[in-house]
Structure formats: structure tokens, C-alpha cells
Amino acid sequence: MFIDQAKIFAKAGEGGNGCSSFRREKYVPFGGPDGGDGGKGASIIVEASHHLTTLIDFRYRQHYTAKRGGHGEGNNRHGKNASDVIVRVPIGTIIRDIEEDVQLADLTEEGATAVVAHGGKGGRGNGKLATSTNQSPTRATPGTPGEARWLHLELKLLADIGLVGFPNAGKSSLIAALSAAKPKIADYPFTTLAPQLGMVSWGDEQHFVLADIPGIIKGAHAGKGLGIQFLRHIERTNFLLLLIDIGEFEPDDAVEMFNALRNELRFYAEGHFQLDRKPFAVVGTKLDLRGDDSRLNQLQSFCVNQRIPFFTVSSATMEGLTPLIQYVGTQLTTLREQCVTQS
């Protein structure tokens, strides 16, 4: 099961208490305070791991509590620091503090970490509290409490290219034809129920990652179909491919389908990431079923007039895939170079 949002409670450990103790030994004429400090409480640390692809584990475990630090002891013995608790999440997870509504971390690389709840500091023993005016303090300080907070985890997949289209537009077939991904492919709507990633090789040992998300329909922003919640998984992409079925058996107008997709992206962009501003190209799918070319010519003429890059492909016969790969790869290279120059 693909779960891309979760809520967890993180409670760091308290610091150990400092110790109040005095040295009393035979043949030691001058004793004194020798209470040790308390140990540090354990922190809760979230770490990104490529071994995970979903947040489903947090459905079964929601609370994470760390241990407290050890108490200080006499003879200046310090309490033991508690071991931190590591919580592993998929790469691409965003962590937010629910109460304060602030983003704490965005873990986009393997091994990236974020301390989401700091452990408490150990208290000071009376051995550390002696001063010139109080050489025999009888008190010690307690450890401080660890942080506790409710966290919202949101997974956004990392990909270079996002595939957007209506159900049965051929997104799953295209990603299967271009990469080693094996999504479910069937002749009924909403076959894809969870995002899929596929790696595409091109040029001289170069590659890019495609993201296929469940199909979007007109009115998805209002909750129709599967809604638009899966659009979060293409927020990180650099380029979008809008897939339009140009097969003769598709009853809807091809240009209207394109406009409907763009409108759904705009509705999503009103309260989220600006997906409608990303560079994109239109891909007419099911070229092998184009019939009398009426839908193909209609969509192609529209794209030419609007100066929108347009490609036609057939995932069944592999026709048109090579020009599409070369174009997308070149566009990505240019976009990456621009990012390097701007930085």
C-alpha cells in the first residue's frame, strides 16, 4: 500500500539529574563536593533511506519515545548519555511541526538527517557548582525535559519528468515502454492507484527519472475521481509531459482534454506549488490507433499555433519514443545548466 502522508508523535528523553555528593575518605583531610553531572537525554532523529518508498510503517506505529539520560553519581561520575532514536523515512519526505505549522526539514538525499526532538540536557552535579564564595554547595540541578511535538510527514517523490493525463491516456504504457518499471496496465480507468517511478537511459550514459501519477479528470480539484492530491509527487520535477489520447476510440475533443488538464494544474497551483508554470510538452499517445488522423491533426494544429512542443508516440509499436527521449533529455540538460549558472 502506498501511503504518502502520516502523523507521528516524537518525545525526546529527559536529561539525567545532577548528583549532590561529598567526598569523605580516610587520609583525605579536605573533602568536598564531588557530585557528577547527569547524562544527556536521547534525541529523535529522522533519516532518509532509499530502502523505503512509502510511509505505511507509521500507520502501525505513531509514537516514538526516547530514553532519558543517566543520573550523575558521587566521585564525579557523570551519568550516561542516552542513545538517540533513529526514525527512517523515504527520500523526499518533508517534516512539519503541526502545532507551530513550520517546516523542520526536507530530506531529499540518501542519509540526510534532521533532529526533530532534542534530548534534554543533563543537570549539573554539586561538584561543578562550587564557587569561591560557596565551596560546599549542597544542591544539584535537575535535567531539562526533552522536546515533544506532533509531526506531519509528507512524501513527495523525486523525479525529473512528470507524466500528467486523463485515465487511460497511456501513461503507464509509456513509462513501461521507456524504462524497466512494471506498472499495472489495463483497459479500464484509474488502473494506476499510486505513483510509479521509472529510469530512462539516453545519450552517452545519461538518464532521467519519470514519475507516473494516477489519472486526473475534469473536476479533480473538487474531489472527482481520485482528486488532485497525487500532483504533489510531480512538484519536484523539472519538466512535464501532458499526455493526450489521439486514438480514434476516444470520444472527447483532444484540445478540450488539453485545456482541462491545464485547468486542473492551475487549480492545484492556487494553494500549492506553481505546477502550471513548469515547462511542458504535449504527447499524443496511441498513435497506432489514430484512425483517420482527425484527432492527431486537430491537436497538432493547436500546439503549433500555441507554440507548444508536440510529439506523437505509440507505446505498443515503440514509434516516436526515440525523438521524445532525445528532446526531454536535451531539455533537462539545459534546465540543469541554468540552475548551476544561477546558483
Residue, then its C-alpha position, 0 to 999 in steps of 0.5 A: m500500500f502506498i501511503d504518502q502522508a502520516k502523523i507521528f508523535a516524537k518525545a525526546g528523553e529527559g536529561g539525567n539529574g545532577c548528583s549532590s555528593f561529598r567526598r569523605e575518605k580516610y587520609v583525605p583531610f579536605g573533602g568536598p563536593d564531588g557530585g557528577d553531572g547527569g547524562k544527556g537525554a536521547s534525541i529523535i532523529v529522522e533519516a532518509s533511506h532509499h530502502l523505503t518508498t512509502l510511509i505505511d510503517f507509521r500507520y502501525r506505529q505513531h509514537y516514538t519515545a526516547k530514553r532519558g539520560g543517566h543520573g550523575e553519581g558521587n566521585n564525579r561520575h557523570g551519568k550516561n548519555a542516552s542513545d538517540v532514536i533513529v526514525r527512517v523515512p523515504i527520500g523526499t519526505i518533508i517534516r512539519d511541526i503541526e502545532e507551530d505549522v513550520q517546516l523542520a526539514d526536507l530530506t531529499e538525499e540518501g542519509a540526510t538527517a534532521v533532529v526533530a526532538h532534542g534530548g534534554k540536557g543533563g543537570r549539573g552535579n554539586g561538584k561543578l557548582a562550587t564557587s569561591t564564595n560557596q565551596s560546599p554547595t549542597r544542591a544539584t540541578p535537575g535535567t531539562p525535559g526533552e522536546a515533544r511535538w506532533l509531526h506531519l510527514e509528507l512524501k513527495l517523490l523525486a523525479d525529473i519528468g512528470l507524466v500528467g493525463f486523463p485515465n487511460a491516456g497511456k501513461s503507464s504504457l509509456i513509462a513501461a515502454l521507456s524504462a524497466a518499471k512494471p506498472k499495472i496496465a489495463d483497459y479500464p480507468f484509474t488502473t494506476l492507484a499510486p505513483q510509479l517511478g521509472m529510469v530512462s537511459w539516453g545519450d552517452e550514459q545519461h538518464f532521467v527519472l519519470a514519475d507516473i501519477p494516477g489519472i486526473i479528470k475534469g473536476a479533480h480539484a473538487g474531489k472527482g475521481l481520485g482528486i488532485q492530491f497525487l500532483r504533489h509527487i510531480e512538484r519536484t520535477n523539472f519538466l512535464l509531459l501532458l499526455i493526450d489520447i489521439g486514438e480514434f476510440e476516444p470520444d472527447d475533443a483532444v484540445e478540450m482534454f488539453n485545456a482541462l488538464r491545464n485547468e486542473l494544474r492551475f487549480y492545484a497551483e492556487g494553494h500549492f506549488q506553481l505546477d502550471r508554470k513548469p515547462f511542458a510538452v504535449v504527447g499524443t499517445k496511441l498513435d497506432l490507433r489514430g484512425d483517420d488522423s482527425r484527432l492527431n491533426q486537430l491537436q497538432s494544429f493547436c500546439v503549433n499555433q500555441r507554440i507548444p512542443f508536440f510529439t506523437v508516440s505509440s507505446a505498443t509499436m515503440e514509434g516516436l519514443t526515440p525523438l521524445i527521449q532525445y528532446v526531454g533529455t536535451q531539455l533537462t540538460t539545459l534546465r540543469e545548466q541554468c540552475v548551476t549558472q544561477s546558483 
